[in-house]
Amino acid sequence: MTTDNVRCSGWTICLCIALALGCVAGAYASVCPLTIVSGTGEKDGIVLTVRNYGKLPIRRLEFRCIGSTGKAGSCREENALFYPGMEYTLRYPYPAGKPGIVTVAVEDATMSDGFVWKPSKKQPCRQLHISPPKARR
């Protein structure tokens, strides 16, 4: 075996290891850790059901809640603990203070290890449109 063959094999191994590590890191970071399972409008606010699909608990969560008037509301859980595989129910007031259609999407999620996950075009999360209840006659 010549030294040229050894160098080529060494670079091939390094390249394979780098590619494998890149794929593992990409797979870990490409999944939205939280899914909005459902959402309903009530007379005084919205109710979200969410599920943590990640491998780590989520300790802080923020949603982008935009009302039909374009006004953004505060939809966040500052000091929470959402365990993996569990569903949770969250309640927030309407962004404009009055019932109307609300668009909800995950803004960011802070994991228990301190990593802050933010959605992107390549790594989106589900967006949900929630309508208020219809008035009964």
N, C-alpha and C positions, 0 to 999 in steps of 0.2 A: 504494500500500500504506500503510495507516495504522499508527500505532505500536502499537495494540492487537493487530493481527495479528502484528507482529514479536515482541511480548512473548509471545504465546501460542505462537508457533513456537519461541522460545527455551526456554520451560519444557517444551514437548513434547520437544525435543531432549535437554534435561537429564534428563528423566524416562526417556526411552528409554536413554540411556547408563547411568544408575544401575541400571535394570532389567537391562540386559545384563551389567554388572559383577557384580551380585548373582547372576545365573544362573551365570556362570562360576565365581565363588567357591563357590557352593553345590554345583556339580558336582564341583569339585576336592576339597572337604571331605567329600562324602557317601559316598565309596567306601571300604570297608575296604581299607587298603593291603596287608594280609597275609591269606592264606587258609590255613587248616589243610587240607591236601589229604587226609591220611590219618593214622591213629594206630593203633598196635598195642601190646598189652601183652606184655611178656616176663617171665621169672621174677624179674628184679631191678629192673625199671623200665618206663617207657613210652618209646616211640619215636614222634616226630612228624615228619611231612613237611610243610613249609610252603613257600609260594611268595609272593614279593613282587610284588604286582600294581600297586604305586604307580609313580610316575615318578622318585622319588628313592631312593637307597640307605637302608636302615634301619640305624642304628648301635647301637640299644639296643632290646631287646624283652622284654616281660614277659607271662606267661600267668597266668591264674587257674586253678590246679590244685587241685581239691577231691576228696578221697577219699570213699569210701562212708561213712566214719565222720564226715564233716563236717570233718575236719582239712585245713587248707590247706597245700600244700607250696610250696617255692621253685622256681619254674619260670621262670628268666629268663636272658637273655644280656646281660650288662653291657657288654661291649666287643666288639661284633660288627660285621660289615659284610655285609649281605644286599643284593645287587644286584638291580635290577628284572628281572623275567622269569625268575629262577632259582629252582630248588627246592633246599631244604636239609633235611637230616636232623638232628634234635636228640634227645638222650637225657636223661631225667630220672629220678631215683628215685621210687618210690611215695611219696605224701605221708605216709602213716602208717608207712612203713617195711616194710609187708607188702603183698603183692599184693591188689588189690581194684579195684573199678570206680572210674575217675577221670574227672571232668568237666573238660575243658580249654577255655578261651576266651581270646581276646586281651584283656589288661588295658590295655596301652598300647604304643605304638611311637614311638620317637624317631627322626625323620628326620635325614638328614645335614646339613640346614640348621638343626637345633635345634628344629624344631616337634615338639611332643608330641601325637600323635593318640590319642584315647581313644574307644572305642565308646559309643554312646548308643542310646536307643530308636529314634531316627530314622536312626541310622548304625550298625547292629549288624554284628558279625562272626559267622562261623559258630562254633557251639559243638559240641564232639565228646565223646562218651561212649566211653571205652576200657575194655575188659574184659581181665582177665589171661588168660593161656593156660589151657586146661583141662588138668587132670592126666591123664596117659596111664596106661592100665591095663596 
